[in-house]
Amino acid sequence: MTSVSIPATKNKVVVNESGGAASVSVPVTKNTVVVDESGDVTSVSIPVTENKVVVDESNEVASVSITTNTVAVVTVKIAGINGVDELYELDDVQVADEVEGDVLCWDDAQQRWENRAPANASAARSATIAEPVSGDSFTLFKTTRETTLTDVTALVSGGSVTYEIRYAADRTATGTLAIVTDTVTNTTNGDVATVQNQPVPTGSWVWLDITTVTGTVNEFNVSVAF
């Protein structure tokens, strides 16, 4: 069997141990497809709202596509007692603009699961350098997901500092400039740099390079928000 099509509402297809479906298509609302442990499904396509696909623990689905609406039922596997995995269904899942590293969180007001960045994923990173000198280089963080820097602000206590924020997967590389090279003399509210070359890819190191120090600078601080 190369294709299974369910053209009407609330039907159910079970592909048993002898089936080998290359494609399962559920073109209408609120159908259920169950693939048992011996099935081999390479693609599952769900083009409309609130359909349901359950794949048990021994199956391997290469692709699940929800092409018309992002409301779906997600089945997750959780390790159970004595090493036995158990499947749990999460109803009313809304996924939008997802990126690698997102987690599912319950939105009580909307009464649904939604994808969000992990806790503290957008917290600002800050570095303070006492008595900086030209050539100083400090690692700030490594991205775990595609990240867009939204604000880079620096402050000095005396003198001036010219600095750059760079990123690359290899910390020893020259890296890509994440801001226009900025010279800071502000000692009160900080100087806001111009951000460029965004977003920063997943798995990139982000660091601070100090290129020039003029006068006596007791302390230099830079804060990076994203």
C-alpha positions as CSV (number, residue, x, y, z in Angstrom):
1,M,0.0,0.0,0.0
2,T,1.6,3.2,-1.1
3,S,-1.0,5.8,0.0
4,V,-3.9,6.0,2.4
5,S,-6.3,8.8,2.0
6,I,-9.2,9.7,4.4
7,P,-11.6,12.0,2.6
8,A,-14.3,12.4,5.3
9,T,-14.7,13.6,8.8
10,K,-13.7,11.6,12.0
11,N,-12.5,8.5,10.3
12,K,-9.8,6.2,11.6
13,V,-7.0,4.3,9.8
14,V,-5.0,1.6,11.4
15,V,-1.9,0.4,9.5
16,N,-1.3,-3.1,10.9
17,E,1.8,-5.3,11.0
18,S,1.7,-6.2,7.3
19,G,1.2,-2.6,6.0
20,G,4.0,-0.5,4.6
21,A,2.5,2.9,3.8
22,A,4.8,5.3,2.0
23,S,2.4,8.2,2.7
24,V,-0.6,8.8,4.9
25,S,-2.7,11.9,4.1
26,V,-5.5,13.2,6.3
27,P,-7.2,15.9,4.3
28,V,-10.1,16.9,6.5
29,T,-10.9,17.8,10.1
30,K,-10.5,15.7,13.3
31,N,-9.3,12.4,11.8
32,T,-7.1,9.9,13.6
33,V,-4.2,7.9,12.2
34,V,-2.7,5.2,14.3
35,V,0.4,3.4,13.1
36,D,1.3,0.3,15.1
37,E,4.8,-1.0,16.0
38,S,5.4,-2.8,12.7
39,G,4.4,0.0,10.4
40,D,6.9,2.0,8.4
41,V,5.6,5.5,7.5
42,T,8.0,7.8,5.8
43,S,5.7,10.9,5.6
44,V,2.6,12.1,7.4
45,S,0.8,15.1,6.0
46,I,-2.0,16.9,7.9
47,P,-3.2,19.8,5.8
48,V,-6.1,21.1,8.0
49,T,-7.0,21.9,11.6
50,E,-7.1,19.6,14.6
51,N,-6.2,16.3,13.1
52,K,-4.5,13.7,15.2
53,V,-1.5,11.4,14.5
54,V,-0.3,8.9,17.1
55,V,2.9,7.0,16.4
56,D,3.9,4.4,18.9
57,E,7.3,4.0,20.5
58,S,8.7,1.6,17.9
59,N,7.9,3.7,14.8
60,E,10.1,6.1,13.0
61,V,8.3,8.9,11.1
62,A,10.6,10.9,8.8
63,S,8.3,13.9,8.4
64,V,5.2,15.4,9.9
65,S,3.7,18.3,8.0
66,I,0.8,20.5,9.2
67,T,0.3,22.7,6.1
68,T,-2.8,24.8,6.8
69,N,-3.0,25.4,10.5
70,T,-0.6,25.0,13.3
71,V,-3.1,23.6,15.8
72,A,-2.3,19.9,16.4
73,V,-2.2,17.1,18.9
74,V,1.3,16.3,20.0
75,T,2.2,12.9,21.4
76,V,5.2,12.8,23.6
77,K,7.1,9.9,25.1
78,I,8.0,10.0,28.8
79,A,10.1,7.5,30.6
80,G,7.9,5.5,32.9
81,I,8.4,3.1,35.8
82,N,10.9,0.2,35.3
83,G,12.2,1.8,32.1
84,V,8.9,1.4,30.2
85,D,8.2,4.4,28.0
86,E,4.6,5.8,28.1
87,L,2.9,8.0,25.5
88,Y,1.0,11.1,26.6
89,E,-1.1,13.3,24.4
90,L,-0.8,17.1,24.6
91,D,-4.1,18.6,23.2
92,D,-4.5,22.2,21.8
93,V,-0.9,22.9,20.7
94,Q,-0.2,26.2,19.0
95,V,3.2,26.4,17.3
96,A,4.4,29.6,15.6
97,D,7.8,30.9,14.4
98,E,9.5,28.0,16.1
99,V,13.3,27.7,16.3
100,E,15.6,25.0,17.6
101,G,15.7,25.0,21.3
102,D,12.1,26.1,21.9
103,V,10.1,24.4,24.7
104,L,6.3,23.8,25.0
105,C,4.7,25.8,27.8
106,W,1.0,25.9,28.9
107,D,-0.8,29.2,28.4
108,D,-3.6,29.2,30.9
109,A,-5.3,32.3,29.4
110,Q,-5.4,30.7,25.9
111,Q,-5.9,27.2,27.3
112,R,-3.3,25.7,25.0
113,W,0.3,24.7,24.7
114,E,2.6,27.2,23.0
115,N,6.3,27.1,21.9
116,R,8.5,29.6,23.7
117,A,12.2,30.3,24.3
118,P,13.6,28.5,27.4
119,A,13.6,30.4,30.7
120,N,16.3,33.2,30.8
121,A,17.1,32.6,27.1
122,S,16.6,36.4,26.5
123,A,18.2,37.7,29.7
124,A,20.8,40.3,29.0
125,R,24.5,39.3,29.3
126,S,26.9,41.8,30.8
127,A,30.6,42.0,31.3
128,T,32.6,44.5,33.5
129,I,36.3,44.9,32.9
130,A,38.5,46.7,35.4
131,E,41.3,48.8,33.9
132,P,40.9,47.5,30.3
133,V,43.7,47.6,27.8
134,S,43.9,47.5,24.0
135,G,43.7,43.9,22.8
136,D,41.6,42.5,25.6
137,S,39.1,39.9,24.5
138,F,36.3,38.4,26.6
139,T,33.9,35.6,25.8
140,L,30.3,36.6,26.7
141,F,28.2,33.5,25.9
142,K,27.4,30.8,23.4
143,T,24.0,30.7,21.6
144,T,21.8,27.6,22.0
145,R,19.3,28.9,19.4
146,E,19.2,31.4,16.6
147,T,19.5,34.7,18.5
148,T,19.0,38.3,17.5
149,L,20.9,40.9,19.5
150,T,18.5,43.8,20.1
151,D,20.6,46.2,22.3
152,V,24.3,46.6,23.0
153,T,25.1,49.4,25.5
154,A,28.4,50.3,27.0
155,L,29.6,52.6,29.8
156,V,33.0,53.8,31.0
157,S,34.4,55.4,34.1
158,G,36.9,57.9,32.7
159,G,38.7,58.0,29.4
160,S,37.3,56.2,26.3
161,V,37.1,52.7,25.0
162,T,36.6,51.5,21.4
163,Y,35.2,48.0,21.2
164,E,33.6,45.4,19.0
165,I,31.1,42.5,19.6
166,R,31.8,39.5,17.3
167,Y,30.5,36.0,16.9
168,A,31.5,32.7,15.2
169,A,31.2,29.0,15.8
170,D,35.0,28.9,16.2
171,R,36.1,31.1,19.1
172,T,39.6,31.4,17.5
173,A,38.2,32.8,14.2
174,T,38.1,36.5,13.3
175,G,34.3,36.3,13.6
176,T,31.5,38.4,12.3
177,L,30.9,42.0,13.6
178,A,27.6,42.0,15.5
179,I,27.8,45.8,15.9
180,V,29.4,48.8,14.2
181,T,32.7,49.4,16.0
182,D,31.8,51.8,18.8
183,T,33.8,54.3,20.9
184,V,32.4,55.0,24.3
185,T,33.0,58.0,26.5
186,N,29.6,58.1,28.3
187,T,29.9,57.7,32.1
188,T,26.2,58.1,33.0
189,N,23.6,56.4,30.9
190,G,25.8,54.4,28.5
191,D,26.3,54.6,24.8
192,V,24.1,52.4,22.5
193,A,25.9,50.7,19.6
194,T,24.4,50.0,16.2
195,V,23.6,46.3,15.8
196,Q,24.2,44.6,12.5
197,N,24.6,41.2,10.8
198,Q,21.7,39.5,12.7
199,P,20.6,36.9,13.7
200,V,23.5,35.1,15.4
201,P,23.3,31.4,14.3
202,T,22.8,28.6,16.8
203,G,26.0,27.3,18.4
204,S,27.9,30.6,18.0
205,W,30.3,32.1,20.5
206,V,29.7,35.8,21.2
207,W,32.6,37.8,22.5
208,L,33.9,41.3,23.3
209,D,37.1,42.8,21.7
210,I,38.6,46.0,23.0
211,T,40.5,47.6,20.3
212,T,41.6,51.0,21.7
213,V,41.8,52.5,25.2
214,T,42.4,56.2,25.6
215,G,43.1,58.0,28.9
216,T,42.6,56.4,32.3
217,V,39.7,54.0,32.3
218,N,39.0,52.5,35.7
219,E,36.2,50.3,34.5
220,F,34.4,49.4,31.3
221,N,31.0,47.7,31.1
222,V,29.0,46.3,28.1
223,S,25.5,44.8,28.3
224,V,24.1,42.7,25.4
225,A,20.3,42.1,25.2
226,F,18.5,39.7,22.9
